[in-house]
Amino acid sequence: MSQMTRSSQTVRLPRATFSQLRTFEAVARLGGVTRAAESLHLAQPTVSVQLRELTALVGAELVAPAGRGIQLTEAGRALLEAVRAISTEWQTFEDTVQSLAGLHKGVLRVAGVTTAEYFIAQVLKPFHALYPGIDIDLAIENRDAVVRRLEHDLDDIAVMMLPPAHLAVDSYAFLDNPLVLISPVGHAWAASRRMPLRRLDGCPLLMREPGSGTRQTALEWLAQRGVTPKIQMTLGSNEALKHAVAAGLGLAIISSHTLREDPASEGLAVVGVAGLPIRQQWKLVWRSDRRLPLVSRAFLDFVKSRGAAPASALREPRPPSRSRS
């Protein structure tokens, strides 16, 4: 009888909606209504209304002005803890449902830096074949944008060379990423096999835009060796960079993944330089202070089971016709 009594008791559910709680969490995490609206793809008035409605439901002020942003009140901090607890429990529920379904449903949320578009499909293809019911939500951006997506919890896993130092993250290196120097096929250095690195000092180089991981890695690597190239031109994609090099506008350091097996077919040559290629690796990166969904954990386990691969392992016969690395 007591068991029936307990089971028939009314469960007290919060009057706040998931939408209101999600909006409040974004405002609290990002420190303001404007950033929260951008992150949630909502209009600022919508975010403000939801915040006011939630404040009225709670019966206490949740945020207070602080300079150009906001800070949480004591009630706001308590609510944020409750929202995160609810989020954790909901994630546990979703994992349970997915586990019962045998990973036949779910979404894998991945963001990759733009050079990754040359090989990411080859990584995802066998996983999708193993779990055809899993939907894959893939975003391709430059490194700065991918880092922002990690900050805002828009993705579960990121593919990049350089994990952000300011976030609590874990990573797994799964693929080599050699960075090489390319020139036009008719360039005087095209046939070089071991040109001295110092000849790149003051050399006109074409570079990807600020925010590109390839650009950051190349410039830091050269600077550590006392080499300062002249950045002659900045371009917004790997394909534009290769076309500019082939046209004779300068040389470039680029990921070997962006090149065809026969670079000469694109009017390009890989220049042999002492110390090059720059040895880097592609990494899967995820927040260590967040609980990974079951689908994402399955993807990580799948990639780890295959082990790290050399740069040539996932090379496509022809790269995409355009890229934003």
C-alpha positions as CSV (number, residue, x, y, z in Angstrom):
1,M,0.0,0.0,0.0
2,S,2.8,2.4,0.9
3,Q,4.4,1.6,-2.4
4,M,1.3,2.6,-4.3
5,T,1.1,5.8,-2.2
6,R,4.6,6.7,-3.1
7,S,4.2,6.0,-6.8
8,S,1.0,8.0,-7.0
9,Q,2.5,11.1,-5.4
10,T,2.6,14.1,-7.8
11,V,6.1,14.9,-9.1
12,R,6.9,18.6,-8.7
13,L,8.3,19.7,-12.0
14,P,9.8,23.2,-12.5
15,R,7.4,25.8,-14.1
16,A,10.3,27.1,-16.1
17,T,10.7,25.8,-19.7
18,F,13.8,24.2,-21.1
19,S,14.0,27.2,-23.5
20,Q,14.1,29.6,-20.6
21,L,16.7,27.6,-18.7
22,R,18.9,27.2,-21.8
23,T,18.7,30.9,-22.4
24,F,19.6,31.7,-18.8
25,E,22.6,29.3,-18.9
26,A,23.9,31.0,-22.1
27,V,23.6,34.5,-20.6
28,A,25.4,33.3,-17.4
29,R,28.1,31.5,-19.3
30,L,28.7,34.2,-21.9
31,G,28.3,37.2,-19.6
32,G,25.6,39.1,-21.5
33,V,22.4,39.1,-23.5
34,T,24.0,40.0,-26.8
35,R,26.5,37.1,-26.8
36,A,23.8,34.7,-25.6
37,A,21.5,35.8,-28.4
38,E,24.3,35.2,-31.0
39,S,25.1,31.8,-29.6
40,L,21.5,30.7,-29.5
41,H,20.6,32.3,-32.8
42,L,17.8,34.3,-31.2
43,A,16.9,38.0,-31.3
44,Q,18.1,40.0,-28.3
45,P,14.6,41.0,-27.3
46,T,13.6,37.3,-27.2
47,V,16.5,36.5,-24.8
48,S,15.6,39.5,-22.6
49,V,11.9,38.4,-22.4
50,Q,12.8,34.9,-21.5
51,L,15.2,36.2,-18.8
52,R,12.5,38.4,-17.4
53,E,9.9,35.6,-17.4
54,L,12.4,33.3,-15.6
55,T,13.1,36.0,-13.0
56,A,9.4,36.4,-12.3
57,L,9.0,32.6,-11.9
58,V,11.9,32.4,-9.5
59,G,10.8,35.5,-7.6
60,A,14.3,36.8,-7.2
61,E,16.8,38.8,-9.4
62,L,19.1,36.4,-11.2
63,V,21.6,38.9,-12.8
64,A,22.9,42.3,-12.1
65,P,24.7,44.9,-14.4
66,A,28.5,44.7,-14.3
67,G,30.3,47.1,-16.6
68,R,29.2,46.2,-20.1
69,G,28.0,42.8,-19.1
70,I,26.2,41.1,-16.2
71,Q,27.1,39.2,-13.1
72,L,25.0,36.5,-11.4
73,T,23.3,37.3,-8.1
74,E,23.3,34.7,-5.3
75,A,20.0,33.3,-6.6
76,G,21.4,33.3,-10.2
77,R,24.4,31.2,-9.1
78,A,22.2,28.8,-7.3
79,L,20.0,28.5,-10.4
80,L,23.0,28.0,-12.7
81,E,24.0,25.0,-10.5
82,A,20.5,23.6,-10.8
83,V,20.5,24.1,-14.6
84,R,23.8,22.3,-14.9
85,A,22.5,19.4,-12.7
86,I,19.4,19.2,-14.9
87,S,21.5,19.2,-18.0
88,T,23.7,16.4,-16.6
89,E,20.6,14.3,-15.7
90,W,19.1,14.9,-19.1
91,Q,22.3,13.8,-20.8
92,T,22.3,10.6,-18.7
93,F,18.7,10.0,-19.8
94,E,19.6,10.5,-23.5
95,D,22.6,8.1,-23.1
96,T,20.3,5.5,-21.5
97,V,17.8,5.8,-24.3
98,Q,20.6,5.5,-26.9
99,S,22.1,2.6,-25.1
100,L,18.7,0.8,-25.1
101,A,18.4,1.5,-28.8
102,G,21.9,0.1,-29.4
103,L,23.2,3.4,-30.9
104,H,20.6,3.2,-33.7
105,K,19.7,6.9,-33.1
106,G,21.5,10.1,-32.0
107,V,23.5,13.0,-33.3
108,L,27.3,13.3,-33.6
109,R,28.2,17.0,-33.4
110,V,31.6,17.7,-35.0
111,A,33.4,20.9,-35.9
112,G,36.5,20.9,-38.1
113,V,39.0,23.5,-39.2
114,T,38.7,24.1,-42.9
115,T,41.7,22.1,-44.0
116,A,40.0,19.1,-42.3
117,E,37.4,19.1,-45.1
118,Y,40.1,17.4,-47.3
119,F,39.9,14.2,-45.2
120,I,37.1,14.4,-42.6
121,A,34.7,12.5,-44.8
122,Q,37.1,9.6,-44.9
123,V,37.1,9.5,-41.1
124,L,33.4,9.8,-40.7
125,K,32.4,7.4,-43.5
126,P,33.3,4.1,-41.7
127,F,31.8,5.2,-38.5
128,H,28.5,6.1,-40.3
129,A,28.6,2.7,-42.0
130,L,28.9,1.0,-38.6
131,Y,26.1,3.2,-37.1
132,P,23.9,4.2,-40.0
133,G,21.2,5.6,-37.7
134,I,23.5,8.2,-36.2
135,D,23.0,11.7,-37.8
136,I,26.3,13.6,-38.3
137,D,26.2,17.4,-37.8
138,L,29.4,18.7,-39.3
139,A,30.5,22.4,-39.2
140,I,33.6,23.6,-41.1
141,E,35.2,26.9,-39.9
142,N,38.7,28.3,-39.4
143,R,40.4,27.6,-36.1
144,D,39.2,30.7,-34.2
145,A,35.6,29.9,-35.1
146,V,36.0,26.3,-34.1
147,V,37.4,27.4,-30.7
148,R,34.4,29.7,-30.2
149,R,32.1,26.8,-31.0
150,L,33.8,24.7,-28.3
151,E,33.5,27.6,-25.9
152,H,29.7,27.8,-26.5
153,D,29.2,24.1,-26.4
154,L,27.9,24.0,-30.0
155,D,29.8,20.8,-30.7
156,D,31.0,17.7,-28.8
157,I,34.2,17.1,-30.7
158,A,36.5,19.4,-32.8
159,V,39.1,18.4,-35.4
160,M,42.2,20.7,-35.3
161,M,45.9,20.9,-35.0
162,L,46.2,23.3,-32.0
163,P,43.8,22.7,-29.1
164,P,42.9,25.9,-27.2
165,A,45.1,26.5,-24.2
166,H,42.4,28.5,-22.3
167,L,39.8,25.8,-22.2
168,A,39.9,22.5,-20.2
169,V,40.2,20.0,-23.1
170,D,41.4,16.5,-23.8
171,S,42.7,15.5,-27.2
172,Y,43.7,12.5,-29.2
173,A,46.2,12.6,-32.2
174,F,44.8,10.5,-35.0
175,L,46.5,11.6,-38.2
176,D,49.8,13.1,-39.3
177,N,49.7,16.6,-40.8
178,P,53.0,17.6,-42.5
179,L,53.2,21.2,-43.5
180,V,55.3,21.7,-46.7
181,L,56.6,24.6,-48.7
182,I,55.1,24.9,-52.2
183,S,56.2,26.8,-55.3
184,P,55.1,27.1,-58.9
185,V,56.5,24.2,-61.0
186,G,58.8,26.6,-62.9
187,H,60.3,28.3,-59.8
188,A,64.1,28.2,-59.3
189,W,63.6,26.4,-56.1
190,A,61.1,23.8,-57.4
191,A,63.8,21.1,-57.9
192,S,65.5,21.8,-54.6
193,R,65.9,18.8,-52.3
194,R,67.4,20.4,-49.3
195,M,67.5,24.1,-49.6
196,P,68.9,25.9,-46.4
197,L,66.0,27.1,-44.2
198,R,67.7,30.6,-43.8
199,R,66.8,31.4,-47.5
200,L,63.2,31.8,-46.3
201,D,64.2,34.8,-44.2
202,G,62.6,37.8,-45.9
203,C,61.1,35.5,-48.6
204,P,57.7,36.6,-49.9
205,L,55.2,34.1,-48.6
206,L,51.4,33.8,-49.2
207,M,49.5,33.0,-46.0
208,R,46.0,32.0,-44.9
209,E,44.0,34.6,-42.9
210,P,44.7,35.3,-39.2
211,G,42.8,32.7,-37.3
212,S,44.1,29.9,-39.4
213,G,45.9,27.1,-37.5
214,T,48.3,26.5,-40.5
215,R,49.3,30.2,-40.5
216,Q,49.9,30.3,-36.7
217,T,51.9,27.0,-36.7
218,A,54.1,28.0,-39.6
219,L,54.9,31.5,-38.4
220,E,55.7,30.3,-34.8
221,W,57.9,27.4,-36.2
222,L,59.8,29.8,-38.4
223,A,60.2,32.4,-35.7
224,Q,61.7,29.8,-33.3
225,R,64.4,29.2,-35.9
226,G,65.1,32.9,-36.4
227,V,63.4,33.1,-39.8
228,T,61.0,36.0,-40.6
229,P,59.3,35.7,-44.0
230,K,57.6,38.6,-45.7
231,I,53.9,38.0,-45.8
232,Q,53.1,39.2,-49.3
233,M,49.4,38.2,-49.5
234,T,46.7,36.8,-47.3
235,L,44.1,34.5,-48.8
236,G,40.9,33.0,-47.3
237,S,41.1,29.5,-48.6
238,N,43.5,26.7,-49.4
239,E,42.4,26.6,-53.0
240,A,42.9,30.3,-53.5
241,L,46.3,29.9,-51.9
242,K,47.3,27.2,-54.3
243,H,46.0,29.0,-57.3
244,A,48.0,32.1,-56.3
245,V,51.2,30.1,-55.8
246,A,50.7,28.4,-59.2
247,A,50.3,31.8,-60.8
248,G,53.7,32.9,-59.5
249,L,52.5,35.4,-56.8
250,G,54.7,33.8,-54.1
251,L,55.4,30.6,-52.1
252,A,53.4,29.1,-49.3
253,I,53.5,26.7,-46.4
254,I,50.5,24.5,-46.6
255,S,49.2,21.1,-45.3
256,S,50.1,18.2,-47.5
257,H,46.5,17.1,-47.2
258,T,45.5,19.9,-49.5
259,L,47.7,18.6,-52.3
260,R,47.0,16.0,-55.0
261,E,49.2,13.0,-55.2
262,D,50.8,14.7,-58.2
263,P,51.1,18.4,-57.2
264,A,52.4,19.2,-60.7
265,S,48.9,18.6,-62.0
266,E,48.0,21.8,-60.2
267,G,51.0,23.6,-61.4
268,L,52.7,23.2,-58.0
269,A,56.0,21.7,-56.6
270,V,56.9,20.7,-53.1
271,V,60.2,22.4,-52.3
272,G,62.7,20.4,-50.3
273,V,63.9,22.6,-47.4
274,A,66.1,21.6,-44.5
275,G,63.9,21.1,-41.4
276,L,60.7,20.8,-43.4
277,P,58.1,19.4,-43.4
278,I,56.8,20.9,-40.1
279,R,55.6,17.8,-38.3
280,Q,52.1,18.3,-36.9
281,Q,49.2,16.1,-36.1
282,W,45.4,16.3,-36.5
283,K,43.7,15.9,-33.2
284,L,40.2,15.2,-31.9
285,V,39.5,17.7,-29.2
286,W,36.7,17.7,-26.6
287,R,35.9,19.6,-23.4
288,S,37.2,17.7,-20.4
289,D,34.9,19.7,-18.1
290,R,31.8,18.5,-20.0
291,R,30.2,15.0,-20.1
292,L,30.5,13.6,-23.6
293,P,27.3,12.1,-25.1
294,L,27.3,8.4,-25.7
295,V,27.4,8.9,-29.4
296,S,30.6,11.0,-29.2
297,R,32.2,8.6,-26.8
298,A,31.5,5.8,-29.3
299,F,33.1,7.9,-32.1
300,L,36.2,8.5,-30.0
301,D,36.5,4.8,-29.2
302,F,36.0,4.0,-32.9
303,V,38.8,6.3,-34.0
304,K,41.1,5.2,-31.2
305,S,40.6,1.6,-32.2
306,R,41.9,2.3,-35.7
307,G,45.1,4.0,-34.3
308,A,47.0,7.0,-35.6
309,A,47.5,7.1,-39.4
310,P,50.2,8.6,-41.7
311,A,49.3,11.7,-43.7
312,S,48.8,9.7,-46.9
313,A,46.3,7.2,-45.3
314,L,43.2,9.4,-45.8
315,R,44.2,11.3,-48.9
316,E,41.5,11.6,-51.5
317,P,42.4,11.2,-55.2
318,R,41.2,14.8,-55.7
319,P,40.6,17.4,-53.0
320,P,37.5,19.6,-52.9
321,S,37.3,22.4,-55.4
322,R,37.2,25.0,-52.7
323,S,38.3,25.3,-49.0
324,R,38.5,27.7,-46.1
325,S,41.3,26.0,-44.0
